[in-house]
Amino acid sequence: MEHVNAILIDELLKKGADVVVATLTKIDVVKLFREKFDVTLCRSPKIYSLFPASVTSLPIFQPFWNWFSMLNCINHENPDIIYIDGYYYAIPKYFKRKAKIIVYDNEPVPVNEKSEAKIEKKFPIYVRVYSKLFDYLLKTITNREGVDKVICNSQFSAKLYEKTFKKVPEVVVPPICTAKFSTGNKENLVTCVGVFTPRKRFERTIEAIALSKSKPKLAIIGSLPPGGDIYMSYLKRLSKQLGIEERVSFYPNSNFTELREIISRSKICVSNGIEYFGIALVEQMAAGCVPVVYKWTAPWEDIVAEGKFGFGFETCEDLANIIDQILSNEGLQTKMSNISRIRAQEFDEQVFREKITNLLLFKS
Protein backbone atom coordinates (compact mmCIF):
# COMPACT_ATOMS: atom_id res chain seq x y z
CA MET A 1 0.00 0.00 0.00
CA GLU A 2 2.99 2.37 0.32
CA HIS A 3 3.15 2.69 -3.47
CA VAL A 4 -0.55 3.50 -3.68
CA ASN A 5 -0.14 6.13 -0.99
CA ALA A 6 2.86 7.64 -2.76
CA ILE A 7 0.90 8.16 -5.98
CA LEU A 8 -2.19 9.36 -4.13
CA ILE A 9 -0.30 11.94 -2.05
CA ASP A 10 1.58 13.13 -5.14
CA GLU A 11 -1.64 13.66 -7.09
CA LEU A 12 -3.46 15.39 -4.22
CA LEU A 13 -0.54 17.77 -3.72
CA LYS A 14 -0.52 18.55 -7.43
CA LYS A 15 -4.23 19.37 -7.25
CA GLY A 16 -3.51 21.86 -4.46
CA ALA A 17 -4.90 19.86 -1.55
CA ASP A 18 -3.46 20.17 1.95
CA VAL A 19 -2.23 16.69 2.85
CA VAL A 20 -1.36 15.56 6.38
CA VAL A 21 0.00 12.06 7.03
CA ALA A 22 -0.30 10.05 10.25
CA THR A 23 2.44 7.44 10.69
CA LEU A 24 3.71 5.21 13.45
CA THR A 25 7.35 6.30 13.27
CA LYS A 26 8.79 9.55 11.96
CA ILE A 27 9.75 9.17 8.31
CA ASP A 28 10.92 11.35 5.48
CA VAL A 29 8.19 10.50 2.98
CA VAL A 30 9.78 12.57 0.23
CA LYS A 31 12.98 10.52 0.45
CA LEU A 32 11.12 7.24 0.97
CA PHE A 33 8.83 7.68 -2.04
CA ARG A 34 11.69 8.82 -4.27
CA GLU A 35 14.03 5.95 -3.41
CA LYS A 36 11.50 3.14 -3.17
CA PHE A 37 8.99 4.08 -5.87
CA ASP A 38 10.71 6.76 -7.96
CA VAL A 39 7.92 9.21 -7.03
CA THR A 40 9.08 12.80 -6.46
CA LEU A 41 6.64 14.88 -4.41
CA CYS A 42 6.32 18.56 -5.29
CA ARG A 43 6.43 19.38 -1.56
CA SER A 44 6.56 17.55 1.73
CA PRO A 45 3.25 16.85 3.51
CA LYS A 46 2.96 17.49 7.24
CA ILE A 47 3.69 14.37 9.30
CA TYR A 48 2.26 13.25 12.66
CA SER A 49 4.05 10.32 14.32
CA LEU A 50 4.25 8.65 17.73
CA PHE A 51 7.79 7.35 17.67
CA PRO A 52 11.13 8.67 16.42
CA ALA A 53 12.76 7.34 13.25
CA SER A 54 15.26 5.46 15.42
CA VAL A 55 12.54 2.95 16.34
CA THR A 56 13.20 0.29 13.71
CA SER A 57 11.07 -2.51 15.17
CA LEU A 58 7.35 -1.89 15.26
CA PRO A 59 5.76 -1.93 18.72
CA ILE A 60 3.36 -4.70 19.65
CA PHE A 61 -0.15 -4.27 18.23
CA GLN A 62 1.00 -1.74 15.66
CA PRO A 63 -2.48 -0.85 14.28
CA PHE A 64 -3.68 0.37 17.67
CA TRP A 65 -0.68 2.65 18.00
CA ASN A 66 -1.46 3.89 14.50
CA TRP A 67 -4.91 4.94 15.63
CA PHE A 68 -3.39 7.13 18.36
CA SER A 69 -1.26 8.85 15.75
CA MET A 70 -4.25 9.36 13.46
CA LEU A 71 -6.48 10.70 16.24
CA ASN A 72 -3.76 13.12 17.31
CA CYS A 73 -3.55 14.30 13.71
CA ILE A 74 -7.34 14.72 13.44
CA ASN A 75 -7.60 16.65 16.70
CA HIS A 76 -4.97 19.15 15.59
CA GLU A 77 -5.85 19.48 11.90
CA ASN A 78 -9.67 19.13 11.85
CA PRO A 79 -9.66 17.61 8.32
CA ASP A 80 -12.51 17.59 5.81
CA ILE A 81 -11.66 14.10 4.58
CA ILE A 82 -10.02 11.16 6.37
CA TYR A 83 -8.45 8.55 4.12
CA ILE A 84 -7.67 5.21 5.74
CA ASP A 85 -5.71 2.13 4.85
CA GLY A 86 -4.58 -0.37 7.43
CA TYR A 87 -5.29 -3.71 9.00
CA TYR A 88 -8.79 -4.81 8.00
CA TYR A 89 -9.59 -1.11 7.44
CA ALA A 90 -11.88 -1.05 10.46
CA ILE A 91 -12.94 2.00 12.47
CA PRO A 92 -12.56 2.17 16.28
CA LYS A 93 -15.99 1.95 17.90
CA TYR A 94 -15.36 5.04 20.03
CA PHE A 95 -14.33 7.11 17.01
CA LYS A 96 -16.51 10.22 16.42
CA ARG A 97 -15.88 12.84 13.78
CA LYS A 98 -17.42 15.37 11.40
CA ALA A 99 -15.10 14.62 8.49
CA LYS A 100 -16.01 12.15 5.77
CA ILE A 101 -14.20 8.81 5.94
CA ILE A 102 -12.97 7.07 2.81
CA VAL A 103 -11.41 3.62 2.94
CA TYR A 104 -9.21 2.09 0.26
CA ASP A 105 -9.81 -1.55 1.11
CA ASN A 106 -7.31 -3.97 -0.39
CA GLU A 107 -8.24 -6.84 1.91
CA PRO A 108 -11.95 -6.69 2.75
CA VAL A 109 -12.10 -10.25 4.03
CA PRO A 110 -8.89 -12.01 5.10
CA VAL A 111 -8.53 -15.16 3.01
CA ASN A 112 -6.11 -17.83 4.15
CA GLU A 113 -5.05 -21.17 2.80
CA LYS A 114 -5.14 -24.21 5.06
CA SER A 115 -1.65 -25.15 3.94
CA GLU A 116 -0.30 -21.93 5.43
CA ALA A 117 -0.67 -23.53 8.84
CA LYS A 118 2.17 -25.95 8.01
CA ILE A 119 4.54 -23.01 7.64
CA GLU A 120 3.17 -21.06 10.59
CA LYS A 121 3.78 -24.05 12.88
CA LYS A 122 7.48 -23.54 12.25
CA PHE A 123 7.23 -20.07 13.82
CA PRO A 124 8.04 -19.56 17.52
CA ILE A 125 5.00 -20.00 19.76
CA TYR A 126 5.02 -16.33 20.82
CA VAL A 127 4.54 -15.30 17.17
CA ARG A 128 1.53 -17.59 16.77
CA VAL A 129 -0.03 -16.53 20.09
CA TYR A 130 0.43 -12.86 19.19
CA SER A 131 -1.25 -13.38 15.81
CA LYS A 132 -4.33 -15.03 17.34
CA LEU A 133 -4.61 -12.42 20.10
CA PHE A 134 -4.21 -9.59 17.61
CA ASP A 135 -7.02 -10.90 15.39
CA TYR A 136 -9.35 -11.30 18.37
CA LEU A 137 -8.71 -7.82 19.79
CA LEU A 138 -9.01 -6.15 16.40
CA LYS A 139 -12.41 -7.66 15.73
CA THR A 140 -13.57 -6.88 19.27
CA ILE A 141 -12.82 -3.16 19.43
CA THR A 142 -13.42 -2.14 15.80
CA ASN A 143 -16.18 -2.12 13.24
CA ARG A 144 -16.86 -0.93 9.70
CA GLU A 145 -19.71 1.43 10.47
CA GLY A 146 -19.50 5.12 9.73
CA VAL A 147 -17.53 4.85 6.50
CA ASP A 148 -18.79 7.21 3.81
CA LYS A 149 -17.15 5.50 0.86
CA VAL A 150 -15.38 2.18 0.34
CA ILE A 151 -13.02 1.67 -2.59
CA CYS A 152 -11.71 -1.82 -3.40
CA ASN A 153 -8.53 -2.55 -5.34
CA SER A 154 -9.93 -5.27 -7.61
CA GLN A 155 -13.08 -7.04 -8.75
CA PHE A 156 -11.91 -9.99 -6.65
CA SER A 157 -11.87 -7.81 -3.51
CA ALA A 158 -15.14 -6.11 -4.43
CA LYS A 159 -16.95 -9.45 -4.72
CA LEU A 160 -15.66 -10.49 -1.30
CA TYR A 161 -16.74 -7.18 0.19
CA GLU A 162 -20.23 -7.28 -1.37
CA LYS A 163 -20.78 -10.90 -0.34
CA THR A 164 -19.72 -10.23 3.26
CA PHE A 165 -21.12 -6.75 3.91
CA LYS A 166 -24.01 -6.63 1.40
CA LYS A 167 -22.78 -3.34 -0.03
CA VAL A 168 -21.37 -2.59 -3.48
CA PRO A 169 -18.01 -0.75 -3.31
CA GLU A 170 -16.23 1.30 -5.94
CA VAL A 171 -13.31 -0.38 -7.72
CA VAL A 172 -10.04 1.41 -8.52
CA VAL A 173 -7.07 -0.82 -9.31
CA PRO A 174 -3.65 0.22 -7.92
CA PRO A 175 -1.26 2.33 -10.02
CA ILE A 176 1.66 1.28 -12.19
CA CYS A 177 3.93 3.75 -13.98
CA THR A 178 4.61 1.44 -16.91
CA ALA A 179 7.07 3.90 -18.47
CA LYS A 180 9.49 3.27 -15.59
CA PHE A 181 9.89 -0.39 -16.53
CA SER A 182 11.67 -1.78 -19.57
CA THR A 183 12.78 -5.09 -21.03
CA GLY A 184 16.47 -5.89 -20.76
CA ASN A 185 18.55 -8.85 -21.90
CA LYS A 186 16.34 -11.71 -20.81
CA GLU A 187 17.83 -14.66 -18.92
CA ASN A 188 16.46 -17.97 -17.70
CA LEU A 189 15.38 -16.17 -14.55
CA VAL A 190 12.13 -16.43 -12.60
CA THR A 191 11.16 -13.65 -10.20
CA CYS A 192 8.79 -13.39 -7.26
CA VAL A 193 8.13 -9.98 -5.70
CA GLY A 194 6.33 -9.31 -2.43
CA VAL A 195 6.60 -8.89 1.32
CA PHE A 196 8.44 -11.71 3.07
CA THR A 197 5.43 -13.27 4.79
CA PRO A 198 4.03 -16.85 4.68
CA ARG A 199 0.93 -15.60 2.86
CA LYS A 200 3.06 -14.96 -0.25
CA ARG A 201 3.85 -18.69 -0.45
CA PHE A 202 7.26 -18.22 -2.09
CA GLU A 203 8.07 -21.83 -1.20
CA ARG A 204 5.80 -22.94 -4.05
CA THR A 205 8.12 -21.46 -6.63
CA ILE A 206 11.20 -22.78 -4.82
CA GLU A 207 9.74 -26.28 -4.98
CA ALA A 208 8.80 -25.79 -8.64
CA ILE A 209 12.31 -24.62 -9.50
CA ALA A 210 13.66 -27.81 -7.92
CA LEU A 211 11.29 -29.88 -10.07
CA SER A 212 11.84 -28.02 -13.35
CA LYS A 213 13.95 -29.59 -16.08
CA SER A 214 15.06 -26.21 -17.48
CA LYS A 215 16.86 -25.40 -14.20
CA PRO A 216 16.30 -21.61 -14.16
CA LYS A 217 17.51 -19.24 -11.50
CA LEU A 218 15.08 -17.69 -9.01
CA ALA A 219 15.12 -14.22 -7.48
CA ILE A 220 12.81 -13.41 -4.56
CA ILE A 221 12.53 -9.68 -3.98
CA GLY A 222 10.58 -7.80 -1.33
CA SER A 223 10.39 -5.78 1.83
CA LEU A 224 11.31 -7.44 5.11
CA PRO A 225 8.73 -6.63 7.81
CA PRO A 226 9.27 -7.30 11.53
CA GLY A 227 9.41 -11.07 11.84
CA GLY A 228 9.93 -11.49 8.10
CA ASP A 229 13.45 -12.78 8.67
CA ILE A 230 11.89 -15.92 10.19
CA TYR A 231 10.07 -16.70 6.96
CA MET A 232 13.08 -15.82 4.80
CA SER A 233 15.26 -18.16 6.87
CA TYR A 234 12.71 -20.92 6.29
CA LEU A 235 12.89 -20.30 2.52
CA LYS A 236 16.69 -20.43 2.58
CA ARG A 237 16.62 -23.72 4.49
CA LEU A 238 14.13 -25.13 2.00
CA SER A 239 16.32 -24.11 -0.95
CA LYS A 240 19.28 -25.85 0.66
CA GLN A 241 17.28 -28.98 1.44
CA LEU A 242 16.19 -29.19 -2.20
CA GLY A 243 19.76 -28.70 -3.41
CA ILE A 244 19.10 -25.48 -5.34
CA GLU A 245 20.47 -22.85 -2.94
CA GLU A 246 23.02 -21.75 -5.57
CA ARG A 247 20.17 -20.91 -7.98
CA VAL A 248 17.97 -19.03 -5.49
CA SER A 249 18.79 -15.44 -4.52
CA PHE A 250 17.05 -13.25 -1.95
CA TYR A 251 16.80 -9.46 -2.12
CA PRO A 252 15.19 -8.12 1.09
CA ASN A 253 14.39 -4.39 1.21
CA SER A 254 15.57 -3.73 -2.33
CA ASN A 255 15.29 -0.20 -3.66
CA PHE A 256 13.42 0.67 -6.85
CA THR A 257 16.54 0.75 -9.02
CA GLU A 258 17.58 -2.77 -8.01
CA LEU A 259 14.06 -4.12 -8.44
CA ARG A 260 13.73 -2.63 -11.91
CA GLU A 261 17.11 -4.03 -13.02
CA ILE A 262 16.39 -7.57 -11.81
CA ILE A 263 12.93 -7.89 -13.32
CA SER A 264 14.14 -6.44 -16.63
CA ARG A 265 16.28 -9.60 -16.99
CA SER A 266 13.56 -12.01 -15.88
CA LYS A 267 11.56 -14.12 -18.34
CA ILE A 268 8.88 -15.29 -15.91
CA CYS A 269 7.15 -13.75 -12.89
CA VAL A 270 5.18 -15.86 -10.43
CA SER A 271 2.39 -14.89 -8.04
CA ASN A 272 2.28 -17.73 -5.51
CA GLY A 273 -0.43 -17.15 -2.92
CA ILE A 274 -3.52 -15.17 -2.03
CA GLU A 275 -3.43 -11.70 -3.58
CA TYR A 276 -6.17 -9.11 -3.65
CA PHE A 277 -4.77 -7.47 -6.77
CA GLY A 278 -1.08 -8.03 -7.51
CA ILE A 279 0.65 -4.71 -8.16
CA ALA A 280 4.11 -6.34 -8.16
CA LEU A 281 2.95 -8.76 -10.84
CA VAL A 282 1.87 -5.93 -13.16
CA GLU A 283 5.21 -4.18 -12.63
CA GLN A 284 6.99 -7.31 -13.77
CA MET A 285 4.66 -7.67 -16.75
CA ALA A 286 5.51 -4.09 -17.73
CA ALA A 287 9.14 -5.27 -17.83
CA GLY A 288 8.20 -8.08 -20.22
CA CYS A 289 7.93 -10.96 -17.74
CA VAL A 290 5.43 -13.69 -18.55
CA PRO A 291 2.99 -14.02 -15.61
CA VAL A 292 2.22 -17.36 -13.99
CA VAL A 293 -0.27 -17.04 -11.15
CA TYR A 294 -1.91 -19.18 -8.51
CA LYS A 295 -5.52 -19.78 -9.50
CA TRP A 296 -8.56 -18.76 -7.44
CA THR A 297 -7.12 -15.38 -6.52
CA ALA A 298 -7.18 -11.81 -7.86
CA PRO A 299 -4.31 -11.97 -10.39
CA TRP A 300 -5.97 -14.92 -12.12
CA GLU A 301 -9.25 -13.03 -12.43
CA ASP A 302 -8.27 -9.36 -12.66
CA ILE A 303 -4.87 -9.41 -14.35
CA VAL A 304 -4.37 -12.47 -16.56
CA ALA A 305 -8.13 -12.82 -17.22
CA GLU A 306 -8.20 -16.54 -16.49
CA GLY A 307 -5.48 -17.41 -18.98
CA LYS A 308 -5.92 -14.77 -21.67
CA PHE A 309 -2.81 -12.79 -20.68
CA GLY A 310 -0.79 -15.40 -18.82
CA PHE A 311 -0.80 -18.81 -17.17
CA GLY A 312 -2.40 -20.27 -14.04
CA PHE A 313 -1.38 -23.15 -11.76
CA GLU A 314 -2.67 -25.06 -8.75
CA THR A 315 0.22 -27.33 -7.75
CA CYS A 316 4.01 -27.06 -7.71
CA GLU A 317 4.10 -29.69 -10.44
CA ASP A 318 1.83 -27.51 -12.59
CA LEU A 319 4.08 -24.53 -12.00
CA ALA A 320 7.24 -26.49 -12.87
CA ASN A 321 5.70 -27.71 -16.12
CA ILE A 322 4.60 -24.19 -17.12
CA ILE A 323 8.06 -22.78 -16.38
CA ASP A 324 9.61 -25.48 -18.58
CA GLN A 325 7.05 -24.89 -21.30
CA ILE A 326 7.86 -21.18 -21.48
CA LEU A 327 11.64 -21.49 -21.20
CA SER A 328 11.88 -24.28 -23.80
CA ASN A 329 9.88 -22.35 -26.40
CA GLU A 330 11.48 -19.02 -27.34
CA GLY A 331 8.61 -18.12 -29.66
CA LEU A 332 6.03 -18.65 -26.93
CA GLN A 333 8.11 -16.69 -24.42
CA THR A 334 8.52 -13.74 -26.81
CA LYS A 335 4.84 -13.75 -27.76
CA MET A 336 3.61 -13.85 -24.17
CA SER A 337 6.19 -11.25 -23.10
CA ASN A 338 4.78 -8.80 -25.66
CA ILE A 339 1.23 -9.60 -24.57
CA SER A 340 2.22 -8.99 -20.94
CA ARG A 341 3.66 -5.56 -21.69
CA ILE A 342 0.55 -4.51 -23.60
CA ARG A 343 -1.72 -5.79 -20.83
CA ALA A 344 0.25 -3.88 -18.19
CA GLN A 345 -0.51 -0.62 -20.01
CA GLU A 346 -4.17 -1.01 -19.03
CA PHE A 347 -3.18 -0.49 -15.38
CA ASP A 348 -1.11 2.64 -15.97
CA GLU A 349 -1.05 5.01 -13.01
CA GLN A 350 -2.74 7.92 -14.81
CA VAL A 351 -6.07 6.06 -14.69
CA PHE A 352 -5.63 5.55 -10.94
CA ARG A 353 -4.66 9.19 -10.35
CA GLU A 354 -7.85 10.53 -11.89
CA LYS A 355 -10.26 7.97 -10.45
CA ILE A 356 -8.95 7.92 -6.88
CA THR A 357 -8.65 11.68 -6.48
CA ASN A 358 -12.14 12.25 -7.94
CA LEU A 359 -13.60 9.72 -5.54
CA LEU A 360 -11.58 11.10 -2.65
CA LEU A 361 -12.77 14.64 -3.35
CA PHE A 362 -16.32 13.39 -4.00
CA LYS A 363 -16.33 14.61 -7.60
CA SER A 364 -17.94 11.43 -8.89
C-alpha positions in Angstrom: 0.0 0.0 0.0 3.0 2.4 0.3 3.2 2.7 -3.5 -0.6 3.5 -3.7 -0.1 6.1 -1.0 2.9 7.6 -2.8 0.9 8.2 -6.0 -2.2 9.4 -4.1 -0.3 11.9 -2.1 1.6 13.1 -5.1 -1.6 13.7 -7.1 -3.5 15.4 -4.2 -0.5 17.8 -3.7 -0.5 18.6 -7.4 -4.2 19.4 -7.2 -3.5 21.9 -4.5 -4.9 19.9 -1.5 -3.5 20.2 1.9 -2.2 16.7 2.9 -1.4 15.6 6.4 0.0 12.1 7.0 -0.3 10.0 10.2 2.4 7.4 10.7 3.7 5.2 13.5 7.3 6.3 13.3 8.8 9.5 12.0 9.7 9.2 8.3 10.9 11.4 5.5 8.2 10.5 3.0 9.8 12.6 0.2 13.0 10.5 0.4 11.1 7.2 1.0 8.8 7.7 -2.0 11.7 8.8 -4.3 14.0 6.0 -3.4 11.5 3.1 -3.2 9.0 4.1 -5.9 10.7 6.8 -8.0 7.9 9.2 -7.0 9.1 12.8 -6.5 6.6 14.9 -4.4 6.3 18.6 -5.3 6.4 19.4 -1.6 6.6 17.5 1.7 3.3 16.8 3.5 3.0 17.5 7.2 3.7 14.4 9.3 2.3 13.2 12.7 4.0 10.3 14.3 4.2 8.7 17.7 7.8 7.3 17.7 11.1 8.7 16.4 12.8 7.3 13.3 15.3 5.5 15.4 12.5 3.0 16.3 13.2 0.3 13.7 11.1 -2.5 15.2 7.3 -1.9 15.3 5.8 -1.9 18.7 3.4 -4.7 19.6 -0.2 -4.3 18.2 1.0 -1.7 15.7 -2.5 -0.8 14.3 -3.7 0.4 17.7 -0.7 2.7 18.0 -1.5 3.9 14.5 -4.9 4.9 15.6 -3.4 7.1 18.4 -1.3 8.8 15.8 -4.3 9.4 13.5 -6.5 10.7 16.2 -3.8 13.1 17.3 -3.5 14.3 13.7 -7.3 14.7 13.4 -7.6 16.6 16.7 -5.0 19.1 15.6 -5.8 19.5 11.9 -9.7 19.1 11.8 -9.7 17.6 8.3 -12.5 17.6 5.8 -11.7 14.1 4.6 -10.0 11.2 6.4 -8.4 8.6 4.1 -7.7 5.2 5.7 -5.7 2.1 4.8 -4.6 -0.4 7.4 -5.3 -3.7 9.0 -8.8 -4.8 8.0 -9.6 -1.1 7.4 -11.9 -1.1 10.5 -12.9 2.0 12.5 -12.6 2.2 16.3 -16.0 2.0 17.9 -15.4 5.0 20.0 -14.3 7.1 17.0 -16.5 10.2 16.4 -15.9 12.8 13.8 -17.4 15.4 11.4 -15.1 14.6 8.5 -16.0 12.2 5.8 -14.2 8.8 5.9 -13.0 7.1 2.8 -11.4 3.6 2.9 -9.2 2.1 0.3 -9.8 -1.6 1.1 -7.3 -4.0 -0.4 -8.2 -6.8 1.9 -11.9 -6.7 2.7 -12.1 -10.3 4.0 -8.9 -12.0 5.1 -8.5 -15.2 3.0 -6.1 -17.8 4.2 -5.1 -21.2 2.8 -5.1 -24.2 5.1 -1.6 -25.2 3.9 -0.3 -21.9 5.4 -0.7 -23.5 8.8 2.2 -25.9 8.0 4.5 -23.0 7.6 3.2 -21.1 10.6 3.8 -24.1 12.9 7.5 -23.5 12.3 7.2 -20.1 13.8 8.0 -19.6 17.5 5.0 -20.0 19.8 5.0 -16.3 20.8 4.5 -15.3 17.2 1.5 -17.6 16.8 0.0 -16.5 20.1 0.4 -12.9 19.2 -1.2 -13.4 15.8 -4.3 -15.0 17.3 -4.6 -12.4 20.1 -4.2 -9.6 17.6 -7.0 -10.9 15.4 -9.4 -11.3 18.4 -8.7 -7.8 19.8 -9.0 -6.2 16.4 -12.4 -7.7 15.7 -13.6 -6.9 19.3 -12.8 -3.2 19.4 -13.4 -2.1 15.8 -16.2 -2.1 13.2 -16.9 -0.9 9.7 -19.7 1.4 10.5 -19.5 5.1 9.7 -17.5 4.9 6.5 -18.8 7.2 3.8 -17.1 5.5 0.9 -15.4 2.2 0.3 -13.0 1.7 -2.6 -11.7 -1.8 -3.4 -8.5 -2.5 -5.3 -9.9 -5.3 -7.6 -13.1 -7.0 -8.7 -11.9 -10.0 -6.6 -11.9 -7.8 -3.5 -15.1 -6.1 -4.4 -16.9 -9.4 -4.7 -15.7 -10.5 -1.3 -16.7 -7.2 0.2 -20.2 -7.3 -1.4 -20.8 -10.9 -0.3 -19.7 -10.2 3.3 -21.1 -6.8 3.9 -24.0 -6.6 1.4 -22.8 -3.3 0.0 -21.4 -2.6 -3.5 -18.0 -0.8 -3.3 -16.2 1.3 -5.9 -13.3 -0.4 -7.7 -10.0 1.4 -8.5 -7.1 -0.8 -9.3 -3.7 0.2 -7.9 -1.3 2.3 -10.0 1.7 1.3 -12.2 3.9 3.7 -14.0 4.6 1.4 -16.9 7.1 3.9 -18.5 9.5 3.3 -15.6 9.9 -0.4 -16.5 11.7 -1.8 -19.6 12.8 -5.1 -21.0 16.5 -5.9 -20.8 18.5 -8.9 -21.9 16.3 -11.7 -20.8 17.8 -14.7 -18.9 16.5 -18.0 -17.7 15.4 -16.2 -14.6 12.1 -16.4 -12.6 11.2 -13.6 -10.2 8.8 -13.4 -7.3 8.1 -10.0 -5.7 6.3 -9.3 -2.4 6.6 -8.9 1.3 8.4 -11.7 3.1 5.4 -13.3 4.8 4.0 -16.9 4.7 0.9 -15.6 2.9 3.1 -15.0 -0.2 3.8 -18.7 -0.4 7.3 -18.2 -2.1 8.1 -21.8 -1.2 5.8 -22.9 -4.0 8.1 -21.5 -6.6 11.2 -22.8 -4.8 9.7 -26.3 -5.0 8.8 -25.8 -8.6 12.3 -24.6 -9.5 13.7 -27.8 -7.9 11.3 -29.9 -10.1 11.8 -28.0 -13.4 14.0 -29.6 -16.1 15.1 -26.2 -17.5 16.9 -25.4 -14.2 16.3 -21.6 -14.2 17.5 -19.2 -11.5 15.1 -17.7 -9.0 15.1 -14.2 -7.5 12.8 -13.4 -4.6 12.5 -9.7 -4.0 10.6 -7.8 -1.3 10.4 -5.8 1.8 11.3 -7.4 5.1 8.7 -6.6 7.8 9.3 -7.3 11.5 9.4 -11.1 11.8 9.9 -11.5 8.1 13.5 -12.8 8.7 11.9 -15.9 10.2 10.1 -16.7 7.0 13.1 -15.8 4.8 15.3 -18.2 6.9 12.7 -20.9 6.3 12.9 -20.3 2.5 16.7 -20.4 2.6 16.6 -23.7 4.5 14.1 -25.1 2.0 16.3 -24.1 -1.0 19.3 -25.8 0.7 17.3 -29.0 1.4 16.2 -29.2 -2.2 19.8 -28.7 -3.4 19.1 -25.5 -5.3 20.5 -22.9 -2.9 23.0 -21.7 -5.6 20.2 -20.9 -8.0 18.0 -19.0 -5.5 18.8 -15.4 -4.5 17.1 -13.2 -1.9 16.8 -9.5 -2.1 15.2 -8.1 1.1 14.4 -4.4 1.2 15.6 -3.7 -2.3 15.3 -0.2 -3.7 13.4 0.7 -6.8 16.5 0.7 -9.0 17.6 -2.8 -8.0 14.1 -4.1 -8.4 13.7 -2.6 -11.9 17.1 -4.0 -13.0 16.4 -7.6 -11.8 12.9 -7.9 -13.3 14.1 -6.4 -16.6 16.3 -9.6 -17.0 13.6 -12.0 -15.9 11.6 -14.1 -18.3 8.9 -15.3 -15.9 7.1 -13.8 -12.9 5.2 -15.9 -10.4 2.4 -14.9 -8.0 2.3 -17.7 -5.5 -0.4 -17.2 -2.9 -3.5 -15.2 -2.0 -3.4 -11.7 -3.6 -6.2 -9.1 -3.6 -4.8 -7.5 -6.8 -1.1 -8.0 -7.5 0.7 -4.7 -8.2 4.1 -6.3 -8.2 2.9 -8.8 -10.8 1.9 -5.9 -13.2 5.2 -4.2 -12.6 7.0 -7.3 -13.8 4.7 -7.7 -16.7 5.5 -4.1 -17.7 9.1 -5.3 -17.8 8.2 -8.1 -20.2 7.9 -11.0 -17.7 5.4 -13.7 -18.6 3.0 -14.0 -15.6 2.2 -17.4 -14.0 -0.3 -17.0 -11.1 -1.9 -19.2 -8.5 -5.5 -19.8 -9.5 -8.6 -18.8 -7.4 -7.1 -15.4 -6.5 -7.2 -11.8 -7.9 -4.3 -12.0 -10.4 -6.0 -14.9 -12.1 -9.3 -13.0 -12.4 -8.3 -9.4 -12.7 -4.9 -9.4 -14.3 -4.4 -12.5 -16.6 -8.1 -12.8 -17.2 -8.2 -16.5 -16.5 -5.5 -17.4 -19.0 -5.9 -14.8 -21.7 -2.8 -12.8 -20.7 -0.8 -15.4 -18.8 -0.8 -18.8 -17.2 -2.4 -20.3 -14.0 -1.4 -23.2 -11.8 -2.7 -25.1 -8.8 0.2 -27.3 -7.8 4.0 -27.1 -7.7 4.1 -29.7 -10.4 1.8 -27.5 -12.6 4.1 -24.5 -12.0 7.2 -26.5 -12.9 5.7 -27.7 -16.1 4.6 -24.2 -17.1 8.1 -22.8 -16.4 9.6 -25.5 -18.6 7.0 -24.9 -21.3 7.9 -21.2 -21.5 11.6 -21.5 -21.2 11.9 -24.3 -23.8 9.9 -22.3 -26.4 11.5 -19.0 -27.3 8.6 -18.1 -29.7 6.0 -18.6 -26.9 8.1 -16.7 -24.4 8.5 -13.7 -26.8 4.8 -13.8 -27.8 3.6 -13.8 -24.2 6.2 -11.2 -23.1 4.8 -8.8 -25.7 1.2 -9.6 -24.6 2.2 -9.0 -20.9 3.7 -5.6 -21.7 0.5 -4.5 -23.6 -1.7 -5.8 -20.8 0.3 -3.9 -18.2 -0.5 -0.6 -20.0 -4.2 -1.0 -19.0 -3.2 -0.5 -15.4 -1.1 2.6 -16.0 -1.1 5.0 -13.0 -2.7 7.9 -14.8 -6.1 6.1 -14.7 -5.6 5.5 -10.9 -4.7 9.2 -10.4 -7.9 10.5 -11.9 -10.3 8.0 -10.5 -8.9 7.9 -6.9 -8.6 11.7 -6.5 -12.1 12.3 -7.9 -13.6 9.7 -5.5 -11.6 11.1 -2.6 -12.8 14.6 -3.3 -16.3 13.4 -4.0 -16.3 14.6 -7.6 -17.9 11.4 -8.9 
